[in-house]
Amino acid sequence: MSPPLTDDSSATELPARTYLGFDYGTKSIGVAVGRLPSGRAEGAGAITGLARGPDWTAIERLMQLWEPDGLVVGLPRNMDGSDNPMTARSLRFGRRLDGRYHLPVYWVDERLTTATAREHVLETGARRTRRKAMLDTLAAVAILQAFFDDPESRGSVYATTGRSHGQ
């Protein structure tokens, strides 16, 4: 079951900070970066080789490079809004990010982001070997961009722990 929404009204007005967005998958994780107030998400690549879980060394390098103030993780759901098997895995990934980096983790409904990204990748005519990394990166961009563009998604902050993150 997904964590409850918090009633954190401060979540709708985010300060000028850097955010990393993640599209968690079992084979790779797409990553995007963006900063407010520009509100523009850009691809930061894909982390692959996840046979035994996330590549924390690669994630640590991204954390050091971008020094984010918050993290945004796509929350996969079925079209009817119910949880699916990837929902629990993404939630676990977000909780692990929180536990390692002690930064606020925001959740964004990621329904249709991969489908939209897939259409875009196919339109580019990219080689088959390059498509997966592009797909994961573009899905992460869509997740982070939704976070920036939609004040409702910012208000839909899921608490990953009982700790306050000083927002």
C-alpha positions as CSV (number, residue, x, y, z in Angstrom):
1,M,0.0,0.0,0.0
2,S,1.2,3.5,-0.9
3,P,2.1,5.9,2.0
4,P,-0.5,8.5,2.9
5,L,-0.4,12.0,1.5
6,T,0.9,14.5,3.9
7,D,-1.0,17.8,4.4
8,D,2.1,19.9,3.9
9,S,1.0,23.2,2.4
10,S,4.6,24.4,2.2
11,A,5.2,21.7,-0.5
12,T,3.4,23.8,-3.1
13,E,5.9,26.7,-2.9
14,L,9.3,25.3,-3.4
15,P,12.4,27.4,-2.9
16,A,15.0,27.9,-5.7
17,R,16.8,24.6,-5.3
18,T,18.2,21.7,-7.3
19,Y,16.2,18.4,-7.7
20,L,17.1,15.0,-9.0
21,G,14.3,13.0,-10.6
22,F,14.3,9.2,-10.8
23,D,12.4,6.7,-13.0
24,Y,13.1,3.5,-11.1
25,G,13.2,0.2,-12.9
26,T,14.5,-3.2,-12.2
27,K,17.1,-3.1,-15.1
28,S,17.9,0.6,-15.1
29,I,17.1,3.9,-13.5
30,G,16.5,7.0,-15.5
31,V,17.8,10.2,-14.0
32,A,16.9,13.9,-14.6
33,V,18.1,17.1,-13.0
34,G,16.4,20.5,-12.7
35,R,16.4,23.6,-10.7
36,L,13.7,26.0,-9.6
37,P,12.8,28.7,-10.5
38,S,13.7,27.8,-14.1
39,G,11.5,24.7,-13.6
40,R,13.2,22.9,-16.5
41,A,14.1,19.2,-16.2
42,E,17.0,17.8,-18.2
43,G,18.2,14.3,-18.7
44,A,21.2,13.3,-16.6
45,G,21.5,9.7,-18.0
46,A,20.5,6.2,-17.0
47,I,22.1,3.9,-14.4
48,T,22.3,0.3,-15.6
49,G,23.5,-3.0,-14.2
50,L,20.9,-3.4,-11.4
51,A,21.1,-7.2,-11.0
52,R,21.5,-6.9,-7.3
53,G,19.8,-3.5,-6.7
54,P,20.6,0.1,-7.4
55,D,24.1,1.1,-8.3
56,W,24.6,3.2,-5.2
57,T,28.1,4.2,-6.3
58,A,26.7,5.8,-9.5
59,I,23.9,7.5,-7.5
60,E,26.4,8.8,-5.0
61,R,28.4,10.4,-7.9
62,L,25.2,12.1,-9.1
63,M,24.5,13.3,-5.6
64,Q,28.0,14.8,-5.3
65,L,27.9,16.3,-8.8
66,W,24.5,18.0,-8.5
67,E,24.2,18.5,-4.7
68,P,20.4,18.3,-4.8
69,D,18.1,19.7,-2.2
70,G,15.3,17.2,-2.9
71,L,14.6,14.0,-4.8
72,V,11.6,13.2,-7.0
73,V,10.7,9.5,-7.6
74,G,8.1,8.4,-10.1
75,L,5.4,6.3,-8.5
76,P,4.1,3.7,-10.9
77,R,0.4,2.9,-10.7
78,N,-2.2,1.1,-12.7
79,M,-4.4,3.2,-14.8
80,D,-7.2,2.9,-12.2
81,G,-4.9,4.4,-9.6
82,S,-4.2,1.1,-7.8
83,D,-0.7,-0.1,-6.9
84,N,1.1,-2.6,-9.1
85,P,4.2,-4.7,-8.4
86,M,6.6,-1.8,-9.3
87,T,4.9,0.5,-6.9
88,A,6.4,-1.3,-3.9
89,R,9.8,-1.4,-5.5
90,S,9.8,2.3,-6.3
91,L,8.6,3.1,-2.7
92,R,11.5,1.0,-1.3
93,F,13.9,2.8,-3.6
94,G,12.6,6.2,-2.4
95,R,12.9,5.1,1.3
96,R,16.5,3.9,0.7
97,L,17.3,7.3,-0.9
98,D,15.8,9.0,2.1
99,G,17.8,6.8,4.5
100,R,21.1,7.3,2.7
101,Y,20.9,11.0,1.9
102,H,18.4,12.4,4.4
103,L,16.8,14.6,1.8
104,P,13.0,15.1,1.2
105,V,11.7,12.6,-1.3
106,Y,8.7,13.7,-3.4
107,W,6.5,11.2,-5.2
108,V,5.0,11.9,-8.6
109,D,2.4,9.7,-10.3
110,E,4.2,8.4,-13.3
111,R,1.3,6.8,-15.3
112,L,1.9,7.2,-19.0
113,T,5.4,8.8,-18.7
114,T,7.1,5.7,-20.1
115,A,4.6,5.4,-22.9
116,T,5.0,9.0,-23.8
117,A,8.8,8.7,-23.7
118,R,8.7,5.5,-25.8
119,E,6.8,7.4,-28.6
120,H,9.4,10.2,-28.5
121,V,12.3,7.8,-28.7
122,L,10.8,5.9,-31.6
123,E,10.2,9.2,-33.4
124,T,13.9,10.1,-33.1
125,G,15.0,7.0,-35.1
126,A,17.6,6.1,-32.5
127,R,19.4,2.8,-32.8
128,R,17.8,-0.1,-30.9
129,T,20.9,-0.4,-28.6
130,R,20.5,3.3,-27.5
131,R,16.7,3.3,-27.1
132,K,16.5,1.9,-23.5
133,A,18.8,4.4,-22.0
134,M,17.0,7.2,-23.8
135,L,13.7,5.9,-22.7
136,D,14.6,5.7,-19.1
137,T,16.2,9.2,-19.1
138,L,13.2,10.8,-20.9
139,A,10.8,9.1,-18.4
140,A,12.8,10.7,-15.6
141,V,12.7,14.0,-17.3
142,A,8.9,13.7,-17.7
143,I,8.5,12.8,-14.0
144,L,10.7,15.8,-12.8
145,Q,9.0,18.1,-15.3
146,A,5.6,17.1,-14.0
147,F,6.8,17.9,-10.5
148,F,7.9,21.4,-11.6
149,D,4.8,22.1,-13.8
150,D,2.0,20.9,-11.7
151,P,1.5,22.5,-8.3
152,E,-0.9,19.7,-7.5
153,S,1.9,17.1,-7.9
154,R,4.0,19.2,-5.5
155,G,1.3,19.2,-3.0
156,S,1.1,15.4,-3.3
157,V,4.2,14.8,-1.2
158,Y,4.4,11.3,0.2
159,A,6.1,11.0,3.6
160,T,8.9,8.4,3.4
161,T,9.7,8.6,7.1
162,G,8.3,10.3,10.1
163,R,11.2,12.8,10.1
164,S,10.7,16.4,9.2
165,H,13.0,17.5,6.4
166,G,12.9,21.2,7.2
167,Q,10.8,22.2,4.2
